[in-house]
Amino acid sequence: LVVSVPLDSLLWQRLVWPEFEVLFFNTVQNKSSEWGVMPWHWYASNALPKGLLFTVFLIPLGVIRISWLSSPRRPAQFNEL
């Protein structure tokens, strides 16, 4: 919000909160079909996997960290973690 409100307000030349504008347009005005209609499963089958694509690389790091934290052979100075 700190970046999006001032930037979009500058570009639109009026005070704009973009997230609210989208919510208002899609729900209150019910004009979401003007931008196209997707099947009900589109978010789960297309948008969510694309959005989480780069987090897949963080999963091995998390597994390694968890296994390292539970290891009895780690150095004593890390016991407080």
mmCIF file of the N, C-alpha and C atoms, coordinates in Angstrom:
data_MODEL
# 
_entry.id   MODEL 
# 
loop_
_atom_site.group_PDB 
_atom_site.id 
_atom_site.type_symbol 
_atom_site.label_atom_id 
_atom_site.label_alt_id 
_atom_site.label_comp_id 
_atom_site.label_asym_id 
_atom_site.label_entity_id 
_atom_site.label_seq_id 
_atom_site.pdbx_PDB_ins_code 
_atom_site.Cartn_x 
_atom_site.Cartn_y 
_atom_site.Cartn_z 
_atom_site.occupancy 
_atom_site.B_iso_or_equiv 
_atom_site.pdbx_formal_charge 
_atom_site.auth_seq_id 
_atom_site.auth_comp_id 
_atom_site.auth_asym_id 
_atom_site.auth_atom_id 
_atom_site.pdbx_PDB_model_num 
ATOM 1   N N  . LEU A 1 1  ? 0.812   -1.201  0.000   1.00 0.00 ? 1  LEU A N  1 
ATOM 2   C CA . LEU A 1 1  ? 0.000   0.000   0.000   1.00 0.00 ? 1  LEU A CA 1 
ATOM 3   C C  . LEU A 1 1  ? 0.850   1.256   0.000   1.00 0.00 ? 1  LEU A C  1 
ATOM 4   N N  . VAL A 1 2  ? 2.000   1.150   0.636   1.00 0.00 ? 2  VAL A N  1 
ATOM 5   C CA . VAL A 1 2  ? 2.881   2.319   0.725   1.00 0.00 ? 2  VAL A CA 1 
ATOM 6   C C  . VAL A 1 2  ? 3.362   2.739   -0.662  1.00 0.00 ? 2  VAL A C  1 
ATOM 7   N N  . VAL A 1 3  ? 3.544   1.779   -1.542  1.00 0.00 ? 3  VAL A N  1 
ATOM 8   C CA . VAL A 1 3  ? 4.017   2.077   -2.890  1.00 0.00 ? 3  VAL A CA 1 
ATOM 9   C C  . VAL A 1 3  ? 2.852   2.214   -3.863  1.00 0.00 ? 3  VAL A C  1 
ATOM 10  N N  . SER A 1 4  ? 1.879   1.301   -3.785  1.00 0.00 ? 4  SER A N  1 
ATOM 11  C CA . SER A 1 4  ? 0.833   1.257   -4.807  1.00 0.00 ? 4  SER A CA 1 
ATOM 12  C C  . SER A 1 4  ? -0.100  2.470   -4.771  1.00 0.00 ? 4  SER A C  1 
ATOM 13  N N  . VAL A 1 5  ? -0.477  2.936   -3.595  1.00 0.00 ? 5  VAL A N  1 
ATOM 14  C CA . VAL A 1 5  ? -1.407  4.074   -3.524  1.00 0.00 ? 5  VAL A CA 1 
ATOM 15  C C  . VAL A 1 5  ? -0.777  5.342   -4.098  1.00 0.00 ? 5  VAL A C  1 
ATOM 16  N N  . PRO A 1 6  ? 0.421   5.762   -3.660  1.00 0.00 ? 6  PRO A N  1 
ATOM 17  C CA . PRO A 1 6  ? 0.987   6.990   -4.245  1.00 0.00 ? 6  PRO A CA 1 
ATOM 18  C C  . PRO A 1 6  ? 1.298   6.864   -5.739  1.00 0.00 ? 6  PRO A C  1 
ATOM 19  N N  . LEU A 1 7  ? 1.823   5.709   -6.141  1.00 0.00 ? 7  LEU A N  1 
ATOM 20  C CA . LEU A 1 7  ? 2.184   5.547   -7.549  1.00 0.00 ? 7  LEU A CA 1 
ATOM 21  C C  . LEU A 1 7  ? 0.946   5.551   -8.438  1.00 0.00 ? 7  LEU A C  1 
ATOM 22  N N  . ASP A 1 8  ? -0.065  4.767   -8.091  1.00 0.00 ? 8  ASP A N  1 
ATOM 23  C CA . ASP A 1 8  ? -1.274  4.733   -8.904  1.00 0.00 ? 8  ASP A CA 1 
ATOM 24  C C  . ASP A 1 8  ? -2.033  6.054   -8.839  1.00 0.00 ? 8  ASP A C  1 
ATOM 25  N N  . SER A 1 9  ? -2.009  6.704   -7.692  1.00 0.00 ? 9  SER A N  1 
ATOM 26  C CA . SER A 1 9  ? -2.658  8.019   -7.590  1.00 0.00 ? 9  SER A CA 1 
ATOM 27  C C  . SER A 1 9  ? -1.972  9.029   -8.499  1.00 0.00 ? 9  SER A C  1 
ATOM 28  N N  . LEU A 1 10 ? -0.670  8.965   -8.571  1.00 0.00 ? 10 LEU A N  1 
ATOM 29  C CA . LEU A 1 10 ? 0.071   9.845   -9.469  1.00 0.00 ? 10 LEU A CA 1 
ATOM 30  C C  . LEU A 1 10 ? -0.274  9.559   -10.923 1.00 0.00 ? 10 LEU A C  1 
ATOM 31  N N  . LEU A 1 11 ? -0.304  8.289   -11.282 1.00 0.00 ? 11 LEU A N  1 
ATOM 32  C CA . LEU A 1 11 ? -0.563  7.925   -12.676 1.00 0.00 ? 11 LEU A CA 1 
ATOM 33  C C  . LEU A 1 11 ? -2.021  8.176   -13.091 1.00 0.00 ? 11 LEU A C  1 
ATOM 34  N N  . TRP A 1 12 ? -2.965  7.940   -12.195 1.00 0.00 ? 12 TRP A N  1 
ATOM 35  C CA . TRP A 1 12 ? -4.377  8.153   -12.505 1.00 0.00 ? 12 TRP A CA 1 
ATOM 36  C C  . TRP A 1 12 ? -4.818  9.593   -12.243 1.00 0.00 ? 12 TRP A C  1 
ATOM 37  N N  . GLN A 1 13 ? -3.971  10.382  -11.603 1.00 0.00 ? 13 GLN A N  1 
ATOM 38  C CA . GLN A 1 13 ? -4.220  11.784  -11.287 1.00 0.00 ? 13 GLN A CA 1 
ATOM 39  C C  . GLN A 1 13 ? -5.452  11.977  -10.391 1.00 0.00 ? 13 GLN A C  1 
ATOM 40  N N  . ARG A 1 14 ? -5.662  11.006  -9.508  1.00 0.00 ? 14 ARG A N  1 
ATOM 41  C CA . ARG A 1 14 ? -6.682  11.087  -8.463  1.00 0.00 ? 14 ARG A CA 1 
ATOM 42  C C  . ARG A 1 14 ? -6.281  10.095  -7.382  1.00 0.00 ? 14 ARG A C  1 
ATOM 43  N N  . LEU A 1 15 ? -6.827  10.245  -6.182  1.00 0.00 ? 15 LEU A N  1 
ATOM 44  C CA . LEU A 1 15 ? -6.499  9.338   -5.095  1.00 0.00 ? 15 LEU A CA 1 
ATOM 45  C C  . LEU A 1 15 ? -7.067  7.952   -5.404  1.00 0.00 ? 15 LEU A C  1 
ATOM 46  N N  . VAL A 1 16 ? -6.182  6.954   -5.474  1.00 0.00 ? 16 VAL A N  1 
ATOM 47  C CA . VAL A 1 16 ? -6.588  5.606   -5.857  1.00 0.00 ? 16 VAL A CA 1 
ATOM 48  C C  . VAL A 1 16 ? -5.968  4.601   -4.903  1.00 0.00 ? 16 VAL A C  1 
ATOM 49  N N  . TRP A 1 17 ? -6.786  3.683   -4.409  1.00 0.00 ? 17 TRP A N  1 
ATOM 50  C CA . TRP A 1 17 ? -6.312  2.508   -3.681  1.00 0.00 ? 17 TRP A CA 1 
ATOM 51  C C  . TRP A 1 17 ? -6.606  1.328   -4.604  1.00 0.00 ? 17 TRP A C  1 
ATOM 52  N N  . PRO A 1 18 ? -5.606  0.832   -5.337  1.00 0.00 ? 18 PRO A N  1 
ATOM 53  C CA . PRO A 1 18 ? -5.844  -0.133  -6.417  1.00 0.00 ? 18 PRO A CA 1 
ATOM 54  C C  . PRO A 1 18 ? -6.561  -1.407  -5.970  1.00 0.00 ? 18 PRO A C  1 
ATOM 55  N N  . GLU A 1 19 ? -6.189  -1.938  -4.816  1.00 0.00 ? 19 GLU A N  1 
ATOM 56  C CA . GLU A 1 19 ? -6.814  -3.171  -4.354  1.00 0.00 ? 19 GLU A CA 1 
ATOM 57  C C  . GLU A 1 19 ? -8.306  -2.978  -4.089  1.00 0.00 ? 19 GLU A C  1 
ATOM 58  N N  . PHE A 1 20 ? -8.669  -1.829  -3.523  1.00 0.00 ? 20 PHE A N  1 
ATOM 59  C CA . PHE A 1 20 ? -10.085 -1.541  -3.302  1.00 0.00 ? 20 PHE A CA 1 
ATOM 60  C C  . PHE A 1 20 ? -10.812 -1.321  -4.617  1.00 0.00 ? 20 PHE A C  1 
ATOM 61  N N  . GLU A 1 21 ? -10.164 -0.654  -5.543  1.00 0.00 ? 21 GLU A N  1 
ATOM 62  C CA . GLU A 1 21 ? -10.779 -0.418  -6.858  1.00 0.00 ? 21 GLU A CA 1 
ATOM 63  C C  . GLU A 1 21 ? -11.127 -1.745  -7.541  1.00 0.00 ? 21 GLU A C  1 
ATOM 64  N N  . VAL A 1 22 ? -10.223 -2.702  -7.462  1.00 0.00 ? 22 VAL A N  1 
ATOM 65  C CA . VAL A 1 22 ? -10.475 -4.017  -8.062  1.00 0.00 ? 22 VAL A CA 1 
ATOM 66  C C  . VAL A 1 22 ? -11.620 -4.718  -7.344  1.00 0.00 ? 22 VAL A C  1 
ATOM 67  N N  . LEU A 1 23 ? -11.588 -4.712  -6.018  1.00 0.00 ? 23 LEU A N  1 
ATOM 68  C CA . LEU A 1 23 ? -12.660 -5.340  -5.247  1.00 0.00 ? 23 LEU A CA 1 
ATOM 69  C C  . LEU A 1 23 ? -14.006 -4.695  -5.552  1.00 0.00 ? 23 LEU A C  1 
ATOM 70  N N  . PHE A 1 24 ? -14.065 -3.378  -5.579  1.00 0.00 ? 24 PHE A N  1 
ATOM 71  C CA . PHE A 1 24 ? -15.301 -2.659  -5.861  1.00 0.00 ? 24 PHE A CA 1 
ATOM 72  C C  . PHE A 1 24 ? -15.806 -2.966  -7.268  1.00 0.00 ? 24 PHE A C  1 
ATOM 73  N N  . PHE A 1 25 ? -14.903 -2.962  -8.246  1.00 0.00 ? 25 PHE A N  1 
ATOM 74  C CA . PHE A 1 25 ? -15.258 -3.233  -9.643  1.00 0.00 ? 25 PHE A CA 1 
ATOM 75  C C  . PHE A 1 25 ? -15.808 -4.644  -9.801  1.00 0.00 ? 25 PHE A C  1 
ATOM 76  N N  . ASN A 1 26 ? -15.163 -5.605  -9.160  1.00 0.00 ? 26 ASN A N  1 
ATOM 77  C CA . ASN A 1 26 ? -15.555 -6.999  -9.333  1.00 0.00 ? 26 ASN A CA 1 
ATOM 78  C C  . ASN A 1 26 ? -16.777 -7.403  -8.523  1.00 0.00 ? 26 ASN A C  1 
ATOM 79  N N  . THR A 1 27 ? -16.968 -6.833  -7.341  1.00 0.00 ? 27 THR A N  1 
ATOM 80  C CA . THR A 1 27 ? -18.041 -7.299  -6.475  1.00 0.00 ? 27 THR A CA 1 
ATOM 81  C C  . THR A 1 27 ? -19.241 -6.363  -6.457  1.00 0.00 ? 27 THR A C  1 
ATOM 82  N N  . VAL A 1 28 ? -19.039 -5.101  -6.157  1.00 0.00 ? 28 VAL A N  1 
ATOM 83  C CA . VAL A 1 28 ? -20.156 -4.169  -6.028  1.00 0.00 ? 28 VAL A CA 1 
ATOM 84  C C  . VAL A 1 28 ? -20.740 -3.816  -7.393  1.00 0.00 ? 28 VAL A C  1 
ATOM 85  N N  . GLN A 1 29 ? -19.863 -3.447  -8.331  1.00 0.00 ? 29 GLN A N  1 
ATOM 86  C CA . GLN A 1 29 ? -20.344 -3.091  -9.663  1.00 0.00 ? 29 GLN A CA 1 
ATOM 87  C C  . GLN A 1 29 ? -20.633 -4.328  -10.521 1.00 0.00 ? 29 GLN A C  1 
ATOM 88  N N  . ASN A 1 30 ? -20.113 -5.479  -10.121 1.00 0.00 ? 30 ASN A N  1 
ATOM 89  C CA . ASN A 1 30 ? -20.321 -6.745  -10.828 1.00 0.00 ? 30 ASN A CA 1 
ATOM 90  C C  . ASN A 1 30 ? -19.960 -6.644  -12.310 1.00 0.00 ? 30 ASN A C  1 
ATOM 91  N N  . LYS A 1 31 ? -18.802 -6.048  -12.597 1.00 0.00 ? 31 LYS A N  1 
ATOM 92  C CA . LYS A 1 31 ? -18.355 -5.874  -13.978 1.00 0.00 ? 31 LYS A CA 1 
ATOM 93  C C  . LYS A 1 31 ? -17.148 -6.750  -14.309 1.00 0.00 ? 31 LYS A C  1 
ATOM 94  N N  . SER A 1 32 ? -16.880 -7.751  -13.495 1.00 0.00 ? 32 SER A N  1 
ATOM 95  C CA . SER A 1 32 ? -15.696 -8.577  -13.725 1.00 0.00 ? 32 SER A CA 1 
ATOM 96  C C  . SER A 1 32 ? -15.739 -9.300  -15.064 1.00 0.00 ? 32 SER A C  1 
ATOM 97  N N  . SER A 1 33 ? -16.927 -9.555  -15.583 1.00 0.00 ? 33 SER A N  1 
ATOM 98  C CA . SER A 1 33 ? -17.026 -10.252 -16.868 1.00 0.00 ? 33 SER A CA 1 
ATOM 99  C C  . SER A 1 33 ? -16.518 -9.405  -18.026 1.00 0.00 ? 33 SER A C  1 
ATOM 100 N N  . GLU A 1 34 ? -16.383 -8.095  -17.830 1.00 0.00 ? 34 GLU A N  1 
ATOM 101 C CA . GLU A 1 34 ? -15.826 -7.234  -18.883 1.00 0.00 ? 34 GLU A CA 1 
ATOM 102 C C  . GLU A 1 34 ? -14.359 -7.557  -19.159 1.00 0.00 ? 34 GLU A C  1 
ATOM 103 N N  . TRP A 1 35 ? -13.682 -8.158  -18.196 1.00 0.00 ? 35 TRP A N  1 
ATOM 104 C CA . TRP A 1 35 ? -12.278 -8.513  -18.344 1.00 0.00 ? 35 TRP A CA 1 
ATOM 105 C C  . TRP A 1 35 ? -12.105 -9.964  -18.766 1.00 0.00 ? 35 TRP A C  1 
ATOM 106 N N  . GLY A 1 36 ? -13.201 -10.689 -18.926 1.00 0.00 ? 36 GLY A N  1 
ATOM 107 C CA . GLY A 1 36 ? -13.129 -12.088 -19.328 1.00 0.00 ? 36 GLY A CA 1 
ATOM 108 C C  . GLY A 1 36 ? -13.564 -12.989 -18.190 1.00 0.00 ? 36 GLY A C  1 
ATOM 109 N N  . VAL A 1 37 ? -13.997 -14.164 -18.550 1.00 0.00 ? 37 VAL A N  1 
ATOM 110 C CA . VAL A 1 37 ? -14.504 -15.118 -17.574 1.00 0.00 ? 37 VAL A CA 1 
ATOM 111 C C  . VAL A 1 37 ? -13.675 -16.390 -17.679 1.00 0.00 ? 37 VAL A C  1 
ATOM 112 N N  . MET A 1 38 ? -13.221 -16.879 -16.555 1.00 0.00 ? 38 MET A N  1 
ATOM 113 C CA . MET A 1 38 ? -12.451 -18.121 -16.489 1.00 0.00 ? 38 MET A CA 1 
ATOM 114 C C  . MET A 1 38 ? -13.296 -19.195 -15.817 1.00 0.00 ? 38 MET A C  1 
ATOM 115 N N  . PRO A 1 39 ? -12.995 -20.466 -16.076 1.00 0.00 ? 39 PRO A N  1 
ATOM 116 C CA . PRO A 1 39 ? -13.729 -21.525 -15.375 1.00 0.00 ? 39 PRO A CA 1 
ATOM 117 C C  . PRO A 1 39 ? -13.445 -21.478 -13.876 1.00 0.00 ? 39 PRO A C  1 
ATOM 118 N N  . TRP A 1 40 ? -14.300 -22.095 -13.086 1.00 0.00 ? 40 TRP A N  1 
ATOM 119 C CA . TRP A 1 40 ? -14.218 -22.030 -11.630 1.00 0.00 ? 40 TRP A CA 1 
ATOM 120 C C  . TRP A 1 40 ? -12.889 -22.559 -11.096 1.00 0.00 ? 40 TRP A C  1 
ATOM 121 N N  . HIS A 1 41 ? -12.257 -23.471 -11.789 1.00 0.00 ? 41 HIS A N  1 
ATOM 122 C CA . HIS A 1 41 ? -11.020 -24.088 -11.292 1.00 0.00 ? 41 HIS A CA 1 
ATOM 123 C C  . HIS A 1 41 ? -9.762  -23.362 -11.766 1.00 0.00 ? 41 HIS A C  1 
ATOM 124 N N  . TRP A 1 42 ? -9.897  -22.255 -12.475 1.00 0.00 ? 42 TRP A N  1 
ATOM 125 C CA . TRP A 1 42 ? -8.740  -21.590 -13.063 1.00 0.00 ? 42 TRP A CA 1 
ATOM 126 C C  . TRP A 1 42 ? -7.725  -21.144 -12.027 1.00 0.00 ? 42 TRP A C  1 
ATOM 127 N N  . TYR A 1 43 ? -8.168  -20.601 -10.906 1.00 0.00 ? 43 TYR A N  1 
ATOM 128 C CA . TYR A 1 43 ? -7.232  -20.132 -9.882  1.00 0.00 ? 43 TYR A CA 1 
ATOM 129 C C  . TYR A 1 43 ? -6.420  -21.288 -9.309  1.00 0.00 ? 43 TYR A C  1 
ATOM 130 N N  . ALA A 1 44 ? -7.069  -22.412 -9.040  1.00 0.00 ? 44 ALA A N  1 
ATOM 131 C CA . ALA A 1 44 ? -6.364  -23.557 -8.465  1.00 0.00 ? 44 ALA A CA 1 
ATOM 132 C C  . ALA A 1 44 ? -5.488  -24.253 -9.485  1.00 0.00 ? 44 ALA A C  1 
ATOM 133 N N  . SER A 1 45 ? -5.901  -24.288 -10.743 1.00 0.00 ? 45 SER A N  1 
ATOM 134 C CA . SER A 1 45 ? -5.138  -25.042 -11.740 1.00 0.00 ? 45 SER A CA 1 
ATOM 135 C C  . SER A 1 45 ? -4.126  -24.199 -12.509 1.00 0.00 ? 45 SER A C  1 
ATOM 136 N N  . ASN A 1 46 ? -4.266  -22.879 -12.506 1.00 0.00 ? 46 ASN A N  1 
ATOM 137 C CA . ASN A 1 46 ? -3.373  -22.061 -13.311 1.00 0.00 ? 46 ASN A CA 1 
ATOM 138 C C  . ASN A 1 46 ? -2.697  -20.944 -12.513 1.00 0.00 ? 46 ASN A C  1 
ATOM 139 N N  . ALA A 1 47 ? -3.471  -20.085 -11.872 1.00 0.00 ? 47 ALA A N  1 
ATOM 140 C CA . ALA A 1 47 ? -2.899  -18.909 -11.208 1.00 0.00 ? 47 ALA A CA 1 
ATOM 141 C C  . ALA A 1 47 ? -2.076  -19.271 -9.977  1.00 0.00 ? 47 ALA A C  1 
ATOM 142 N N  . LEU A 1 48 ? -2.593  -20.137 -9.133  1.00 0.00 ? 48 LEU A N  1 
ATOM 143 C CA . LEU A 1 48 ? -1.875  -20.507 -7.916  1.00 0.00 ? 48 LEU A CA 1 
ATOM 144 C C  . LEU A 1 48 ? -0.551  -21.209 -8.206  1.00 0.00 ? 48 LEU A C  1 
ATOM 145 N N  . PRO A 1 49 ? -0.506  -22.203 -9.096  1.00 0.00 ? 49 PRO A N  1 
ATOM 146 C CA . PRO A 1 49 ? 0.798   -22.815 -9.415  1.00 0.00 ? 49 PRO A CA 1 
ATOM 147 C C  . PRO A 1 49 ? 1.813   -21.820 -9.972  1.00 0.00 ? 49 PRO A C  1 
ATOM 148 N N  . LYS A 1 50 ? 1.375   -20.902 -10.816 1.00 0.00 ? 50 LYS A N  1 
ATOM 149 C CA . LYS A 1 50 ? 2.306   -19.900 -11.345 1.00 0.00 ? 50 LYS A CA 1 
ATOM 150 C C  . LYS A 1 50 ? 2.788   -18.968 -10.247 1.00 0.00 ? 50 LYS A C  1 
ATOM 151 N N  . GLY A 1 51 ? 1.900   -18.601 -9.360  1.00 0.00 ? 51 GLY A N  1 
ATOM 152 C CA . GLY A 1 51 ? 2.274   -17.709 -8.268  1.00 0.00 ? 51 GLY A CA 1 
ATOM 153 C C  . GLY A 1 51 ? 3.230   -18.340 -7.276  1.00 0.00 ? 51 GLY A C  1 
ATOM 154 N N  . LEU A 1 52 ? 3.135   -19.642 -7.101  1.00 0.00 ? 52 LEU A N  1 
ATOM 155 C CA . LEU A 1 52 ? 3.981   -20.349 -6.141  1.00 0.00 ? 52 LEU A CA 1 
ATOM 156 C C  . LEU A 1 52 ? 5.202   -21.008 -6.792  1.00 0.00 ? 52 LEU A C  1 
ATOM 157 N N  . LEU A 1 53 ? 5.401   -20.759 -8.068  1.00 0.00 ? 53 LEU A N  1 
ATOM 158 C CA . LEU A 1 53 ? 6.462   -21.435 -8.808  1.00 0.00 ? 53 LEU A CA 1 
ATOM 159 C C  . LEU A 1 53 ? 7.835   -21.270 -8.171  1.00 0.00 ? 53 LEU A C  1 
ATOM 160 N N  . PHE A 1 54 ? 8.197   -20.071 -7.776  1.00 0.00 ? 54 PHE A N  1 
ATOM 161 C CA . PHE A 1 54 ? 9.535   -19.832 -7.247  1.00 0.00 ? 54 PHE A CA 1 
ATOM 162 C C  . PHE A 1 54 ? 9.697   -20.286 -5.805  1.00 0.00 ? 54 PHE A C  1 
ATOM 163 N N  . THR A 1 55 ? 8.595   -20.511 -5.102  1.00 0.00 ? 55 THR A N  1 
ATOM 164 C CA . THR A 1 55 ? 8.709   -21.010 -3.730  1.00 0.00 ? 55 THR A CA 1 
ATOM 165 C C  . THR A 1 55 ? 9.091   -22.485 -3.708  1.00 0.00 ? 55 THR A C  1 
ATOM 166 N N  . VAL A 1 56 ? 8.945   -23.173 -4.825  1.00 0.00 ? 56 VAL A N  1 
ATOM 167 C CA . VAL A 1 56 ? 9.336   -24.579 -4.898  1.00 0.00 ? 56 VAL A CA 1 
ATOM 168 C C  . VAL A 1 56 ? 10.821  -24.733 -4.586  1.00 0.00 ? 56 VAL A C  1 
ATOM 169 N N  . PHE A 1 57 ? 11.611  -23.745 -4.975  1.00 0.00 ? 57 PHE A N  1 
ATOM 170 C CA . PHE A 1 57 ? 13.045  -23.811 -4.728  1.00 0.00 ? 57 PHE A CA 1 
ATOM 171 C C  . PHE A 1 57 ? 13.389  -23.614 -3.246  1.00 0.00 ? 57 PHE A C  1 
ATOM 172 N N  . LEU A 1 58 ? 12.470  -23.038 -2.473  1.00 0.00 ? 58 LEU A N  1 
ATOM 173 C CA . LEU A 1 58 ? 12.722  -22.814 -1.059  1.00 0.00 ? 58 LEU A CA 1 
ATOM 174 C C  . LEU A 1 58 ? 12.380  -24.025 -0.199  1.00 0.00 ? 58 LEU A C  1 
ATOM 175 N N  . ILE A 1 59 ? 11.597  -24.944 -0.714  1.00 0.00 ? 59 ILE A N  1 
ATOM 176 C CA . ILE A 1 59 ? 11.198  -26.128 0.053   1.00 0.00 ? 59 ILE A CA 1 
ATOM 177 C C  . ILE A 1 59 ? 12.406  -26.966 0.461   1.00 0.00 ? 59 ILE A C  1 
ATOM 178 N N  . PRO A 1 60 ? 13.341  -27.286 -0.446  1.00 0.00 ? 60 PRO A N  1 
ATOM 179 C CA . PRO A 1 60 ? 14.522  -28.047 -0.001  1.00 0.00 ? 60 PRO A CA 1 
ATOM 180 C C  . PRO A 1 60 ? 15.323  -27.322 1.075   1.00 0.00 ? 60 PRO A C  1 
ATOM 181 N N  . LEU A 1 61 ? 15.414  -26.002 0.992   1.00 0.00 ? 61 LEU A N  1 
ATOM 182 C CA . LEU A 1 61 ? 16.133  -25.251 2.024   1.00 0.00 ? 61 LEU A CA 1 
ATOM 183 C C  . LEU A 1 61 ? 15.438  -25.382 3.374   1.00 0.00 ? 61 LEU A C  1 
ATOM 184 N N  . GLY A 1 62 ? 14.125  -25.359 3.384   1.00 0.00 ? 62 GLY A N  1 
ATOM 185 C CA . GLY A 1 62 ? 13.378  -25.530 4.624   1.00 0.00 ? 62 GLY A CA 1 
ATOM 186 C C  . GLY A 1 62 ? 13.551  -26.913 5.215   1.00 0.00 ? 62 GLY A C  1 
ATOM 187 N N  . VAL A 1 63 ? 13.552  -27.924 4.354   1.00 0.00 ? 63 VAL A N  1 
ATOM 188 C CA . VAL A 1 63 ? 13.746  -29.302 4.824   1.00 0.00 ? 63 VAL A CA 1 
ATOM 189 C C  . VAL A 1 63 ? 15.139  -29.466 5.419   1.00 0.00 ? 63 VAL A C  1 
ATOM 190 N N  . ILE A 1 64 ? 16.137  -28.897 4.754   1.00 0.00 ? 64 ILE A N  1 
ATOM 191 C CA . ILE A 1 64 ? 17.509  -28.979 5.255   1.00 0.00 ? 64 ILE A CA 1 
ATOM 192 C C  . ILE A 1 64 ? 17.619  -28.268 6.600   1.00 0.00 ? 64 ILE A C  1 
ATOM 193 N N  . ARG A 1 65 ? 17.009  -27.092 6.712   1.00 0.00 ? 65 ARG A N  1 
ATOM 194 C CA . ARG A 1 65 ? 17.087  -26.338 7.968   1.00 0.00 ? 65 ARG A CA 1 
ATOM 195 C C  . ARG A 1 65 ? 16.393  -27.089 9.106   1.00 0.00 ? 65 ARG A C  1 
ATOM 196 N N  . ILE A 1 66 ? 15.235  -27.642 8.845   1.00 0.00 ? 66 ILE A N  1 
ATOM 197 C CA . ILE A 1 66 ? 14.522  -28.380 9.886   1.00 0.00 ? 66 ILE A CA 1 
ATOM 198 C C  . ILE A 1 66 ? 15.314  -29.605 10.318  1.00 0.00 ? 66 ILE A C  1 
ATOM 199 N N  . SER A 1 67 ? 15.877  -30.318 9.348   1.00 0.00 ? 67 SER A N  1 
ATOM 200 C CA . SER A 1 67 ? 16.664  -31.493 9.716   1.00 0.00 ? 67 SER A CA 1 
ATOM 201 C C  . SER A 1 67 ? 17.932  -31.089 10.461  1.00 0.00 ? 67 SER A C  1 
ATOM 202 N N  . TRP A 1 68 ? 18.523  -29.948 10.116  1.00 0.00 ? 68 TRP A N  1 
ATOM 203 C CA . TRP A 1 68 ? 19.726  -29.483 10.801  1.00 0.00 ? 68 TRP A CA 1 
ATOM 204 C C  . TRP A 1 68 ? 19.401  -29.057 12.225  1.00 0.00 ? 68 TRP A C  1 
ATOM 205 N N  . LEU A 1 69 ? 18.247  -28.379 12.409  1.00 0.00 ? 69 LEU A N  1 
ATOM 206 C CA . LEU A 1 69 ? 17.871  -27.930 13.747  1.00 0.00 ? 69 LEU A CA 1 
ATOM 207 C C  . LEU A 1 69 ? 17.558  -29.098 14.677  1.00 0.00 ? 69 LEU A C  1 
ATOM 208 N N  . SER A 1 70 ? 17.066  -30.183 14.132  1.00 0.00 ? 70 SER A N  1 
ATOM 209 C CA . SER A 1 70 ? 16.732  -31.335 14.970  1.00 0.00 ? 70 SER A CA 1 
ATOM 210 C C  . SER A 1 70 ? 17.892  -32.318 15.103  1.00 0.00 ? 70 SER A C  1 
ATOM 211 N N  . SER A 1 71 ? 19.015  -32.010 14.483  1.00 0.00 ? 71 SER A N  1 
ATOM 212 C CA . SER A 1 71 ? 20.175  -32.892 14.539  1.00 0.00 ? 71 SER A CA 1 
ATOM 213 C C  . SER A 1 71 ? 20.886  -32.783 15.890  1.00 0.00 ? 71 SER A C  1 
ATOM 214 N N  . PRO A 1 72 ? 21.195  -33.911 16.538  1.00 0.00 ? 72 PRO A N  1 
ATOM 215 C CA . PRO A 1 72 ? 21.908  -33.851 17.821  1.00 0.00 ? 72 PRO A CA 1 
ATOM 216 C C  . PRO A 1 72 ? 23.398  -33.515 17.654  1.00 0.00 ? 72 PRO A C  1 
ATOM 217 N N  . ARG A 1 73 ? 23.914  -33.550 16.421  1.00 0.00 ? 73 ARG A N  1 
ATOM 218 C CA . ARG A 1 73 ? 25.338  -33.327 16.191  1.00 0.00 ? 73 ARG A CA 1 
ATOM 219 C C  . ARG A 1 73 ? 25.680  -31.888 15.816  1.00 0.00 ? 73 ARG A C  1 
ATOM 220 N N  . ARG A 1 74 ? 24.751  -30.968 15.913  1.00 0.00 ? 74 ARG A N  1 
ATOM 221 C CA . ARG A 1 74 ? 25.063  -29.587 15.571  1.00 0.00 ? 74 ARG A CA 1 
ATOM 222 C C  . ARG A 1 74 ? 25.848  -28.935 16.702  1.00 0.00 ? 74 ARG A C  1 
ATOM 223 N N  . PRO A 1 75 ? 26.586  -27.882 16.430  1.00 0.00 ? 75 PRO A N  1 
ATOM 224 C CA . PRO A 1 75 ? 27.402  -27.225 17.451  1.00 0.00 ? 75 PRO A CA 1 
ATOM 225 C C  . PRO A 1 75 ? 26.557  -26.674 18.610  1.00 0.00 ? 75 PRO A C  1 
ATOM 226 N N  . ALA A 1 76 ? 27.137  -26.618 19.783  1.00 0.00 ? 76 ALA A N  1 
ATOM 227 C CA . ALA A 1 76 ? 26.435  -26.230 21.005  1.00 0.00 ? 76 ALA A CA 1 
ATOM 228 C C  . ALA A 1 76 ? 25.935  -24.788 20.973  1.00 0.00 ? 76 ALA A C  1 
ATOM 229 N N  . GLN A 1 77 ? 26.643  -23.883 20.269  1.00 0.00 ? 77 GLN A N  1 
ATOM 230 C CA . GLN A 1 77 ? 26.218  -22.491 20.252  1.00 0.00 ? 77 GLN A CA 1 
ATOM 231 C C  . GLN A 1 77 ? 24.900  -22.283 19.523  1.00 0.00 ? 77 GLN A C  1 
ATOM 232 N N  . PHE A 1 78 ? 24.426  -23.297 18.776  1.00 0.00 ? 78 PHE A N  1 
ATOM 233 C CA . PHE A 1 78 ? 23.150  -23.180 18.054  1.00 0.00 ? 78 PHE A CA 1 
ATOM 234 C C  . PHE A 1 78 ? 22.003  -23.846 18.787  1.00 0.00 ? 78 PHE A C  1 
ATOM 235 N N  . ASN A 1 79 ? 22.192  -24.286 20.016  1.00 0.00 ? 79 ASN A N  1 
ATOM 236 C CA . ASN A 1 79 ? 21.137  -24.973 20.753  1.00 0.00 ? 79 ASN A CA 1 
ATOM 237 C C  . ASN A 1 79 ? 19.994  -24.063 21.141  1.00 0.00 ? 79 ASN A C  1 
ATOM 238 N N  . GLU A 1 80 ? 20.200  -22.745 21.191  1.00 0.00 ? 80 GLU A N  1 
ATOM 239 C CA . GLU A 1 80 ? 19.144  -21.833 21.582  1.00 0.00 ? 80 GLU A CA 1 
ATOM 240 C C  . GLU A 1 80 ? 18.195  -21.496 20.445  1.00 0.00 ? 80 GLU A C  1 
ATOM 241 N N  . LEU A 1 81 ? 18.451  -21.909 19.235  1.00 0.00 ? 81 LEU A N  1 
ATOM 242 C CA . LEU A 1 81 ? 17.610  -21.541 18.078  1.00 0.00 ? 81 LEU A CA 1 
ATOM 243 C C  . LEU A 1 81 ? 16.268  -22.167 18.157  1.00 0.00 ? 81 LEU A C  1 
# 
